[in-house]
């Protein structure tokens, strides 16, 4: 994997972060109030917040901790020769994220050494984290199949799934179908840690699969097509399949122009399959314009930061870091940390002292 492709790993995470930051100021506002404040086009520029920085939310925070957990699992496997337990290790990283939110839990054994993100002071910010993620991590119990015992299908699983696609693209040296399948399974497994409804975890698998397909040279449509084959015949997958198909049909209909009303025909994005559908539609519609894509994705009456983040992940993976405006990156909160994690997902493992300090084996 050459260094040119590194730009698409960092682009995926940075694209997601700027989509998150663009949508954050209007996350809980209806489109009428957005237009009243920002004009008929809605919000188009990132708004500075604390420290004059463009603030990220729990979407990007949890994406980073997902990446950390995946990298720790892979590092453990490479370091010890064992089999990576992605779900268990990612859950440990999510428990570290839970601590950054000021929550306490006895679920993280003291023998488990935290990774480096817990020590990043800027991640200790509470930006409207989802109640399902908080409760599942602080007090949740699991089925024998490793699925959290709740019925939530909120978008908290899909919004953080992009690193599963990036990691799969790094560690699988084979055909794109095998890479996409691994990404799908990891994406679902990490979402099941907090979301027990199939529409809470299958969309995460689809997003991861689409990201992996893009990174390995395919198109967004290619990623969607292969993801639908993974969903075929699975119990509880109909809502996700229907939502993905609706996004495709909407994009293919040349008589329908992109607009907030068009977006809202796919739902509000508060639940997994709707957030995925909006992200896919906006990414497909954007073509080679990341700014257009995330702008379209946030300007509606729903979960703007999550749909902006998903769209940014897809377009960043497709177009690379250079597609993100420099003026946005220069003021992006924790931009250097986000870029470092993207670089690390590209690298996946180094046996150096510094690497093992950042991603200590379990």
N, C-alpha and C positions, 0 to 999 in steps of 0.2 A: 504494500500500500504506500503510494508515494506522498510526499509532503503537500502536493497540490490538493489532495483529498482532505488533508487536515483542516483546511479552510471550511469544508462543509460540515465537519463535526462541530467546530466552534460556531459556525453560522447557524446551525440548528438550535443550539442553546441560547445564543445571543438573539436570534430572531424571535424565539419564544419569549425571551425576557422583555424585549421592546414591545411585543404585542401585549404582554401582561401589563407593562407600565402604561401603555397608551389607554388600555381599557379600565385601569384601576380607578381613576377619578369618577367614572360614570357607571361603575359596576351595579349600583343599586338604584339607578335613575331610569325613568322611562324615556322614550325617544323624544317625546314632546318637550320635556324639561331640558334634554340635551340640546335640542335645536334652539330653545329659548336662550340658552347660555352661550352656545358656540356658533350659532348660525345654521343655515339650512343643510350644510354639508356635515354637520356634527363635529366632533372632536377630530382634529387632524394633526396636531402637534403634541408631543409629550409635555406634560406639565411638571415643573420642578416642585419637589416637596421638601422634606427634611434635608438640610445641608445643601439645598439647591440642586439636589440629585433627582433623577427620574426613578421613582420608587418601584421596586418589584413587590410582589405579594407572595402569599403562601404557595401559589402555583409554581413560581420559580424556585422558591425555597425548597419545596418538596421534590422538585425535579432534580435539584442539586443533591439532595440526600438520597434520592433513588440512585443516581449515578455513583455516589460514594459507596452505597451498599453493594451495588453490582461489581464495582471495582475491587472491593474488599473480598467478595466471594471468589472472584477470579484470581486475585492475588493469593488467597489462601490455597486454592487448588494448585496453582503453579508452584507455590512455595513448599507445599507438603506432598504434592502428588495425589491429592484426593479429588473428590468430585465436588464441584461448586454447589452450595446450597443457596441459590440466589434469594429465595423468598425469606429464609430465616435471617440471612445477613442484612437484607434490605430492611426487614422489620427492626433489627437492631439500630440501623441508621435512622429510621423513622422515630424510634424512641428517643434518640438524640435530638431530632427536630422537635419533638414534643417538649423537651426540656427548654429549648430556645423560646418556646411560647409561654414559658412560665408555669407549665403544668408539671405535676409530680407523678411519678409512677414507680412502682417497685418491680416492674417487669424486666428492667435492664439489669442483669446481674453485674455486680461490681467487678467480677473477673473479666468482663468484656471491656477492653480498652477502646474508648471512642476514637473515631477517625478525626481528621483535621477540621472538618467543618464546624464541629461544636465549639471550637475555639475562635471562630470568626465572629467578632463582636457584632458586625453589621447584620448577621443573620438572626440576632436576638431582637427581632422586631415582630410585633403581632399585627398582621395585616389581614384581618377578617378571615382567620382560618376556618375551614368547614367543620361544623359540629360533628359530622360523621367521623372524620379523620381523628378528631380529638377524643371522642368517646371510644372509638374502636381501639385506639392505641392505649388509652389509659385504663380501660376496664373490659375490653373485648375478650371473648372466648372463641375458640375455633372448632370446626367440625373435624372429623377424622381425615377429611380430604384437604385440610389446611385452609378452609374458607371461613372467614369471619362470620360469626353467627348473628348477622343482621340482614335486613332485606333492602338495604340502601342501594339505589342505582344513581346516586349523585355523580357529578362530573369529577369528583376528587380523585378518581382512579385514572381516568384518561388524561387529565391535565398534566400529569407528571410522568407519562409513559415513554416519552421520546428517547431517554437514555437506553431503554431496552433495545430499541432498534439500532442505535449506534454501537452498543457493545456487541450485539450479534454480528453486525457487519465487520467488526474488527477481529473477532475470534474464530469465525467460520471461514475456512479457506476452501470454498466449494461453490456449488451453483446457487443462484439467487433464491431459488425456491427453498432450499434447506436453510439459508440465512433468514428468510422471511418467516419460516415456520418457527425457528428458534426464538426470533424476536416476538412473535405472536404469543408463544407459550410463556416467555418471561414477562411480557407485558401483562398478560392475564394473571399470572402468579403474584406479581407485585401489587396489582389492584385488589386482588382478593384479600389482602392483608387488612383492608379497611372497608371494602364494599362487597357485600355478600350476594347481591342480585346479579344475575347474568348480564343485565344491561348496564351494570356498574363496572364489570370487568372485561367483557368482550370488546367494548370500544377501545379499551386500553391496548388489548392485543392487536386490534386493527391498526391503531395509530403506530404502534411499534413496528408492525409488519410493513406499513407504508413507508416509514422512515428507512427501514433496512433496505427495502427495494430501491428507493431513491439513491441511497448511498452506494449501492452496488450497480448503479448505472441505469436503472429503470425509471419510468415515469410515474407520476401520481396515479394515473389510470392503471398502470401495471400493478402497482401496489394494492389498489382497491380490488382489482380482479382476483389476485391471488389470495387476498384476505377473505373474500367471499367464499372461496373454496374451503378455507379453513373453518368457516362458520357453518358450512353446509352440513345439515344433519345433527348439529349440536342442540341439546335441550336448552331452551330458553334464549336461543339466538335470534328469533324472528324479529324482535324489535330493532336490534342492531342491523340486521340485514335490510329491513324495510327502510330504516333511516339512511343508511348508506346509499341504497338505491334511489331514494328520494333526492338526495344531494346530486347524484349523477344525472337524474332525469331533469332536474331544475337547471343544471349547468348546460345540458345539451339542448334545452329549449331556447332557440334563438329569439323567440318572441317575448321572452321575459327578461327585463333589464334588472341588473343587480340594484338593490335598494334595501333600506331597513325592513320594509314590508315583505320583500322577497326572503330576506333572512328569517324573519319571524314566522314565515310559513313552515319553516323547519323546526320551530319550537323556540324556547327561550335559552337553551343551553345549560339549564340548571341540572339536567340529568345527563347521564353518560352518552346515550345514543344521539341526543340532540346536539350536544356540544361537539361530538365527532362529526356529525352531518354538516353543521355550520362551518367547522374548520376545513373540512374537505371541499365544500362548495366554494368558500372564499379563496382557498389556495388554487383551486382549478380555475376560477374566474380571473385571478390576478395575473396569470401568465408569468412573465419574468419581472414583475414589479412587486417586491415585498411590501413596500409602503402602502400601495393600493390594497393589497390583500389584508394586511392587519387593520387598515382603516375601515374597510368594508366589514371586517369581522367584529369590530367593537361597537359600531354604530347601530345599535338596536336596543330593545328594551330588556334584554336578558342579561346573562352572566358574561359581561363584556370582557373582563380580564382573562377568563378561562378560554373563551372562543378566540380571543386575540392571541393568546399564548399558543394554542394548538396550531392555528394558522401560521404563526411565525416559526414554529418548529418545522413545519412541513416545507415552507418556502425557504427557510434558512438552510435546510438540508439540500434542497434542490439547487439553490442559487449561490450559496456560499456566504461567507462573512462580508464580502465586498458589497452585497446587496443591502446591507444595513447602513443607513446614513451615518457618516462619521460623527456628525453633530449629536446624534442620538447616543452613540457609543461613548462619546467623551464624557457625558454626564450621567451615564447609566449607573445606578447604584450597584456596587459589587461587580462591576463589569470585568475587572481583572480576575476575580474569583470564578466567575462564570466561564470566562475564556480558558482559565487553567483547567477547569473540570472538563471542558470540551477537548482540550489538548490531551488530557489524561485518558479520556475515552478512546481517542485515536490510538494512543500508545498501548493501552490496556494492561501492560505489566512491565516493570523494570525491577531487577533484583537489587537496586541501589538502596543505600541507607535512607536517603531522603524519601524515596517512594514508599518503603516499608514503614516509615514514620507517618506518612500521610494516609496510607491505606494498610494499617497493621493487620496481619493475618488473624483470623479468628481461632 
